[in-house]
Amino acid sequence: MKFVHLHSRGGDYMVAVQNVAYLRKDENGQTKVGMVGGDSLLVVGSIDEIAAKISVE
């Protein structure tokens, strides 16, 4: 299981990559990360930056 660190203005998250359902552009340079079976997370960074972090190597 691969985890990535995502920064948020309200705190930081360690997210299991396999639980990411979608990415959606939000305001102020932020991205919503939809989680399987849960709420979305609002994190700092563009869709491209977040996608690069969660891409499976």
Contacts in CASP RR format, 6 or more apart in sequence:
PFRMAT RR
TARGET T0000
AUTHOR 0000-0000-0000
METHOD contacts of the structure
MODEL  1
MKFVHLHSRGGDYMVAVQNVAYLRKDENGQTKVGMVGGDSLLVVGSIDEI
AAKISVE
1 16 0 8 1.000
1 17 0 8 1.000
1 18 0 8 1.000
2 16 0 8 1.000
2 17 0 8 1.000
2 18 0 8 1.000
2 56 0 8 1.000
3 14 0 8 1.000
3 15 0 8 1.000
3 16 0 8 1.000
3 17 0 8 1.000
4 14 0 8 1.000
4 15 0 8 1.000
4 17 0 8 1.000
4 53 0 8 1.000
4 54 0 8 1.000
5 12 0 8 1.000
5 13 0 8 1.000
5 14 0 8 1.000
6 12 0 8 1.000
6 13 0 8 1.000
6 14 0 8 1.000
6 15 0 8 1.000
6 33 0 8 1.000
6 41 0 8 1.000
6 43 0 8 1.000
6 50 0 8 1.000
6 53 0 8 1.000
7 43 0 8 1.000
7 44 0 8 1.000
8 41 0 8 1.000
8 42 0 8 1.000
8 43 0 8 1.000
8 44 0 8 1.000
9 30 0 8 1.000
9 42 0 8 1.000
9 44 0 8 1.000
13 41 0 8 1.000
13 43 0 8 1.000
15 33 0 8 1.000
15 35 0 8 1.000
15 41 0 8 1.000
15 54 0 8 1.000
17 54 0 8 1.000
17 56 0 8 1.000
19 35 0 8 1.000
19 36 0 8 1.000
19 37 0 8 1.000
20 33 0 8 1.000
20 34 0 8 1.000
20 35 0 8 1.000
20 36 0 8 1.000
20 54 0 8 1.000
21 34 0 8 1.000
21 35 0 8 1.000
21 36 0 8 1.000
21 37 0 8 1.000
22 33 0 8 1.000
22 34 0 8 1.000
23 31 0 8 1.000
23 32 0 8 1.000
23 33 0 8 1.000
23 34 0 8 1.000
23 47 0 8 1.000
23 50 0 8 1.000
23 51 0 8 1.000
24 31 0 8 1.000
24 32 0 8 1.000
24 34 0 8 1.000
24 40 0 8 1.000
24 47 0 8 1.000
25 31 0 8 1.000
25 32 0 8 1.000
25 46 0 8 1.000
25 47 0 8 1.000
26 32 0 8 1.000
26 42 0 8 1.000
29 44 0 8 1.000
29 45 0 8 1.000
29 46 0 8 1.000
30 42 0 8 1.000
30 43 0 8 1.000
30 44 0 8 1.000
30 45 0 8 1.000
31 42 0 8 1.000
31 43 0 8 1.000
31 44 0 8 1.000
31 45 0 8 1.000
31 46 0 8 1.000
31 47 0 8 1.000
31 49 0 8 1.000
31 50 0 8 1.000
32 40 0 8 1.000
32 41 0 8 1.000
32 42 0 8 1.000
32 43 0 8 1.000
33 40 0 8 1.000
33 41 0 8 1.000
33 42 0 8 1.000
33 43 0 8 1.000
33 50 0 8 1.000
34 40 0 8 1.000
34 41 0 8 1.000
35 41 0 8 1.000
43 50 0 8 1.000
END
